[in-house]
Amino acid sequence: MSPRARAAGAATFILLLVVPVAWTSFFLVAAGVHESLAYDLREAYLPAAEAVRDGNSPYPALDDPRLAAETAYVYPPLLAFALIPFTALSENAAAVLAALAACVALLGTLLLVGVRDWRCYGAALLWAPSLNALHTASSSLLVALGVAVAWRYRATVWPLSAAVGTAVALKLVIWPLLAWTLLTRRFLATGGAVCVAAGITLVTWGALGFEDIGRYPELLRKLAELEAEESYSLVGAFAAGGLEGSAARVVAGAIAVAMVGGCILFARRDDDLRSFTCALAAALAFTPILWQHYLVLLLVPIAVARPRLSAIWLVPIILWAAPRDDNGSAFQTFLPVLVAAALVAFVLASPGPRFRVAAEVVG
């Protein structure tokens, strides 16, 4: 090996293994010292789990100040029930365990879709959305893991049904995956996913006595009023550009519908990956509230399209120029939308391998 090749190998090792691991470890340890590690768990998830454990509602009143402070639990009940075991631990111990689980979910997402190039793992750790998700122990990583399972087992019925149904029950924003399974003629899996999502939803809401199910849509609308234009969603980006209110929601909805149209188009062309990618893009476009950690969902199509390191893996690193707790100002507000658009466009335009729609296989 020539000296130049050895130097290039050493630089790659340092930049895509030593730096990402050291930076992530330092960041998470510092967050633990300052008791901000697993912020979402501490502020929202754990109090909700304690509430359902004690037989109470995890949902705030519409005038609860936690809504404006972005610390209220506003997710479907599944997550609160799933985290009940964490309530037996101290807050700090629960935070460490949640952060470790988030790391496993991130690595598992890449492993499931076949990434074996260690450099891609280092690049993923350098993504600002990834570290944001690890820092907060966000449920976005669980959803990303579910999306990876769905892709890995796309030729099955029940594993695919369980993955998509559970992901939808965990976070409603991912519902366009049901459109992907339906449009690619995975009819048994689609029906199974609907049954799984409906079953989990009925059981968890039933355990709460259906007490708040009637006002839950109003709670989501209230949250959107408070946060949509302050987040990185299309609504927030349009608002920053001067298009606000109903007009911003209509245009964002039109873009989301166009992504569903892309899902239909590629499904008809028997192009599974591009149809799948359009479904994920539709999920991100439809949501009125989008934070940086939501973009970890795009790890899956990027990893499938490019399982070895290429320049596209490094694009999300520029999101370190945008804040994680609000949508910043000027160009910062538009960066996540532009990065997400670039990632989606890359997969759709990539000349890489075409994944034909696989027939359903029971099992």
C-alpha positions in Angstrom: 0.0 0.0 0.0 1.4 3.4 -1.0 2.0 6.1 1.6 -0.9 8.2 0.1 -3.3 5.3 0.4 -2.2 4.7 4.0 -2.7 8.4 4.8 -6.2 8.4 3.2 -7.1 5.2 5.2 -6.0 6.8 8.4 -7.8 10.0 7.7 -11.0 8.1 6.9 -10.6 6.0 10.1 -10.2 9.2 12.2 -13.0 11.2 10.5 -15.6 8.5 10.2 -15.0 6.4 13.3 -12.9 8.2 16.0 -14.5 11.6 15.6 -18.1 10.4 15.4 -17.8 8.0 18.4 -15.8 10.5 20.5 -18.2 13.4 19.7 -21.4 11.4 20.3 -19.9 10.0 23.6 -18.8 13.4 24.8 -22.2 15.0 23.9 -24.2 12.3 25.6 -22.0 12.2 28.7 -22.2 16.0 29.0 -26.0 15.8 28.6 -26.1 13.2 31.4 -24.0 15.3 33.7 -26.3 18.3 33.1 -29.4 16.0 33.5 -30.7 16.8 30.0 -30.0 13.3 28.6 -33.2 11.7 27.3 -34.9 15.0 27.5 -38.2 13.8 25.9 -38.3 10.8 28.3 -37.7 13.1 31.3 -40.2 15.8 30.4 -43.0 13.9 28.6 -42.7 10.1 28.3 -41.9 9.2 31.8 -44.5 11.4 33.5 -47.0 9.9 31.0 -45.9 6.4 31.9 -46.3 7.2 35.6 -49.8 8.5 35.0 -51.0 5.4 33.1 -49.4 3.2 35.7 -51.4 4.9 38.4 -54.6 4.7 36.4 -54.6 8.4 35.3 -54.7 10.1 31.9 -51.4 11.0 30.4 -52.9 13.9 28.4 -52.8 17.5 29.4 -55.8 19.9 29.4 -56.0 22.3 26.4 -54.9 25.2 28.5 -52.0 23.3 30.2 -48.8 25.4 30.0 -46.8 22.3 29.1 -48.3 22.5 25.6 -46.7 25.8 25.0 -43.5 24.7 26.7 -43.4 21.6 24.3 -43.1 19.2 27.2 -46.6 17.7 27.1 -47.3 14.1 26.2 -49.3 14.2 23.0 -48.5 10.9 21.4 -50.9 7.8 21.1 -51.1 5.8 24.4 -48.8 3.0 23.2 -45.5 4.7 24.1 -46.7 5.6 27.6 -47.7 2.0 28.3 -44.5 0.6 26.8 -42.4 2.7 29.1 -44.1 1.7 32.4 -41.1 -0.5 33.3 -38.9 2.6 33.2 -40.9 4.1 36.1 -39.4 1.5 38.5 -36.0 3.2 37.9 -34.7 6.6 39.1 -35.0 9.3 36.5 -31.3 9.3 35.7 -31.1 5.5 35.4 -34.2 5.6 33.1 -32.5 8.3 31.0 -29.3 6.3 30.6 -31.2 3.1 29.7 -33.4 5.1 27.2 -30.3 6.6 25.6 -28.7 3.2 25.2 -31.9 1.8 23.7 -31.9 4.8 21.3 -28.3 3.9 20.2 -29.3 0.3 19.7 -32.3 1.4 17.6 -30.1 3.6 15.4 -27.5 0.9 14.8 -30.2 -1.7 14.3 -31.9 0.4 11.7 -28.8 0.4 9.5 -28.1 -3.3 10.2 -31.6 -4.4 9.3 -31.4 -2.8 5.8 -28.0 -4.4 5.1 -25.4 -1.7 5.7 -22.1 -3.4 6.4 -19.8 -0.4 5.6 -18.6 0.9 8.9 -18.0 4.3 7.4 -21.8 4.7 7.0 -22.3 4.2 10.7 -19.8 6.9 11.5 -21.5 9.2 9.0 -24.9 8.5 10.5 -23.6 9.4 14.0 -22.5 12.8 12.5 -26.0 13.6 11.3 -27.4 16.4 13.5 -30.9 14.6 13.4 -29.3 11.4 14.7 -27.6 13.1 17.7 -30.7 15.1 18.4 -32.7 11.8 18.5 -30.1 10.2 20.7 -29.9 13.2 23.0 -33.7 13.4 23.5 -34.3 9.6 23.3 -36.9 10.5 20.8 -39.5 7.9 19.7 -38.4 8.8 16.1 -35.7 6.2 16.4 -38.2 3.5 17.3 -40.3 4.5 14.3 -37.2 4.5 12.1 -36.4 1.0 13.4 -40.0 -0.1 12.5 -39.6 1.4 9.0 -36.4 -0.6 8.6 -38.1 -3.8 9.7 -40.9 -3.1 7.3 -38.4 -2.8 4.4 -36.4 -5.8 5.4 -39.5 -8.0 5.6 -41.4 -6.4 2.8 -42.0 -9.8 1.1 -43.8 -11.2 4.2 -47.3 -10.7 5.5 -47.2 -10.8 9.3 -43.8 -9.4 10.0 -44.5 -6.5 7.6 -48.0 -6.1 9.1 -46.6 -6.0 12.7 -43.9 -3.5 11.8 -46.2 -1.1 9.9 -49.1 -1.4 12.3 -47.0 -0.9 15.4 -45.2 2.1 13.8 -48.5 3.7 13.0 -49.9 3.0 16.5 -46.7 4.5 18.0 -46.6 7.7 15.8 -49.6 8.5 13.5 -47.4 10.5 11.2 -46.1 7.3 9.6 -49.5 6.3 8.2 -48.5 6.8 4.5 -46.6 3.5 4.9 -50.1 1.9 4.7 -50.5 3.6 1.3 -47.2 2.0 0.2 -48.3 -1.5 1.2 -51.7 -1.1 -0.4 -50.4 0.5 -3.7 -47.7 -2.2 -4.1 -50.5 -4.8 -3.9 -49.5 -6.2 -0.5 -53.2 -6.5 0.4 -52.9 -9.1 3.1 -50.1 -7.1 4.8 -52.1 -3.9 4.5 -55.1 -5.5 6.1 -52.9 -7.0 8.8 -51.2 -3.7 9.5 -54.6 -2.0 9.8 -55.7 -4.7 12.3 -52.5 -4.4 14.3 -52.7 -0.6 14.5 -56.4 -0.7 15.3 -56.0 -3.4 17.9 -53.2 -1.7 19.7 -55.0 1.6 19.6 -58.3 0.1 21.0 -56.5 -1.8 23.7 -54.4 1.1 24.9 -57.2 3.6 24.7 -59.5 1.1 26.4 -57.1 0.7 29.2 -57.5 4.5 29.7 -61.3 4.0 29.7 -61.5 5.9 26.4 -61.6 9.0 28.7 -59.7 11.4 26.4 -60.2 9.8 23.0 -62.9 12.4 22.1 -60.7 15.4 22.8 -57.5 13.9 21.4 -58.0 15.4 17.9 -58.6 18.8 19.5 -55.4 18.4 21.5 -53.5 17.7 18.3 -55.0 20.7 16.6 -54.1 22.9 19.6 -50.5 21.6 19.5 -50.3 22.4 15.8 -51.5 25.9 16.4 -48.8 26.4 19.0 -45.8 24.7 17.3 -46.4 24.2 13.5 -45.0 27.6 12.5 -42.1 27.3 15.0 -41.0 23.9 13.7 -39.1 22.7 10.6 -42.3 21.4 8.9 -43.3 22.7 5.5 -45.9 24.9 7.3 -43.1 26.4 9.4 -40.9 27.0 6.4 -43.7 28.6 4.4 -44.6 30.8 7.4 -41.0 31.9 7.6 -41.3 32.8 3.9 -44.4 34.9 4.5 -47.1 32.4 3.6 -49.0 31.7 6.8 -52.2 30.1 8.2 -54.5 28.2 5.9 -52.5 29.0 2.7 -49.4 27.4 4.2 -51.3 24.3 5.2 -52.9 24.0 1.7 -49.6 24.3 -0.1 -47.9 21.8 2.3 -50.9 19.4 1.8 -50.5 19.7 -2.0 -46.9 18.8 -1.8 -47.7 15.8 0.5 -50.4 14.7 -1.9 -47.9 14.9 -4.8 -45.6 12.6 -2.8 -48.5 10.1 -2.5 -48.9 10.5 -6.3 -45.3 9.6 -6.6 -45.9 6.5 -4.4 -48.7 5.5 -6.8 -46.6 6.2 -9.9 -43.6 4.2 -8.8 -45.8 1.4 -7.5 -47.3 1.1 -11.0 -43.8 0.9 -12.4 -43.0 -2.0 -10.0 -40.3 0.2 -8.3 -40.5 -0.7 -4.7 -37.8 1.5 -3.2 -38.9 4.7 -4.9 -42.6 4.1 -3.9 -41.4 3.4 -0.4 -39.4 6.6 -0.3 -42.3 8.7 -1.6 -44.4 7.3 1.2 -41.8 8.4 3.8 -41.6 11.8 2.1 -45.4 12.1 2.3 -45.3 11.4 6.0 -42.8 14.2 6.6 -44.7 16.5 4.3 -48.1 15.9 5.9 -47.0 16.5 9.5 -47.7 20.1 10.6 -44.9 19.7 13.2 -41.5 18.5 12.3 -38.3 18.6 14.4 -34.8 17.6 13.2 -35.0 14.1 14.7 -37.9 13.2 12.4 -35.3 13.1 9.6 -33.7 9.9 10.9 -36.6 8.2 9.0 -34.7 9.0 5.8 -31.7 6.9 7.0 -33.6 3.9 5.7 -34.0 4.8 2.0 -30.5 6.3 1.9 -29.1 3.1 3.4 -31.0 0.9 0.9 -30.0 3.1 -2.1 -26.4 3.5 -1.0 -25.3 0.8 1.5 -21.7 1.9 1.0 -20.4 5.4 1.8 -21.0 8.1 -0.8 -21.3 11.9 -0.6 -25.0 11.8 0.1 -24.3 10.3 3.5 -22.5 13.5 4.5 -25.2 16.0 3.4 -27.2 16.0 6.7 -24.1 17.1 8.6 -24.9 20.6 7.4 -27.9 20.6 9.7 -25.5 21.4 12.6 -26.0 25.0 11.2 -29.6 24.9 12.4 -30.8 24.8 16.0 -32.4 21.6 17.5 -35.0 23.2 19.8 -36.6 25.7 17.4 -36.6 26.5 13.7 -34.0 29.2 13.9 -34.0 32.2 11.6 -33.3 33.2 8.0 -31.7 30.3 6.1 -31.7 28.0 9.2 -35.5 27.6 8.9 -35.3 26.2 5.5 -32.2 23.9 5.9 -34.0 20.7 7.1 -36.6 20.9 4.4 -33.9 21.4 1.8 -31.8 18.6 3.2 -34.8 16.2 3.3 -35.7 17.2 -0.3 -32.1 16.5 -1.4 -32.1 13.0 0.3 -35.5 12.1 -1.3 -34.5 13.5 -4.7 -31.2 11.5 -4.6 -33.1 8.2 -4.0 -35.7 9.0 -6.7 -33.0 10.0 -9.2 -30.4 7.5 -8.3 -29.3 5.1 -11.0 -28.7 2.5 -8.3 -30.4 -1.0 -8.1 -34.1 -1.2 -8.8 -36.1 -3.1 -6.2 -39.0 -4.8 -7.8 -42.2 -5.2 -5.8 -42.0 -8.6 -4.2 -45.0 -10.9 -3.9 -46.3 -11.5 -0.4 -45.0 -14.6 1.4 -47.0 -15.8 4.4 -44.8 -15.8 7.5 
